[in-house]
Amino acid sequence: MTWSILARDPATGTFGVAVASRFFAVGAICPHVEGNVAALATQALVNPMYAVHAMPRLHNGEAADAVLTSLVAPDAGADQRQFHIIDGAGRIAQHTGAHCVAWAGHVSAANVSVAGNMLAGPRVVQATLDAYRAANGPMAERLLTAMEAGETAGGDRRGKQSAALKICTHDPYPDLDIRADDHPDPLTELRRLYRVSLERYAVFRRFLPGTDSPVGVLDRAVIDAAIARDCVPPG
């Protein structure tokens, strides 16, 4: 029902996930990400418990392939599920069940993994991968560009409904977490939301408490000055 891309920036430990589907609120159950830890997506006949069990183990440094195999192997429904992971060391593990609805499959390159099912064909995941690798700029922009390329290549063969994007750098909670849960053109809506985030939210987010600052910045004058200096005006 879905295709997704996972990406890792080896220089910063940033992880990102983007996903799109002809399914309501795909961002609520498929993508999961934590900075310096891992990114993963569970899709097709989704098993959300994969993420529940996987993320703590990935946080403890277990390898992606070991985690994936241990969750898929005992699952009686694994042949109808899709699951992929990039861990903190850049290791990639991918599973596409033999009975996922066609077309289903996955591709990867260094620090990027793409998987999908119910797609127009293999060109969707390949176009998504190629576009990400060719793109420049912040990870969020590269992920959006990649997903747009996959949509142009045919996307979900049933059509469009929802999409989501998550980016995490150093903290357990996201730097950016945006969703279009029910929209006629969800990737276009995601790009609009991303642009809106740059107007104020992206700068404000830098000053919140996190792993390197238990209280964050409390001086509103400092925050407001940074927003005035660094924000990206609408349009």
Secondary structure by P-SEA (a helix, b strand, c coil): cccbbbbbcccccbbbbbbccccccccccccccccccccccccccccaaaaaacaaaaaacccaaaaaaaaaaaccccccbbbbbcccccbbbbbbcccccccccccccccbbbbbcccccaaaaaaaaaaaaaccccaaaaaaaaaaaaaaaccccccccccbbbbbcccccccbbbbbcccccaaaaaaaaaaaaaccaaaaaaaccccccccccccaaaaaaaaaccccccc
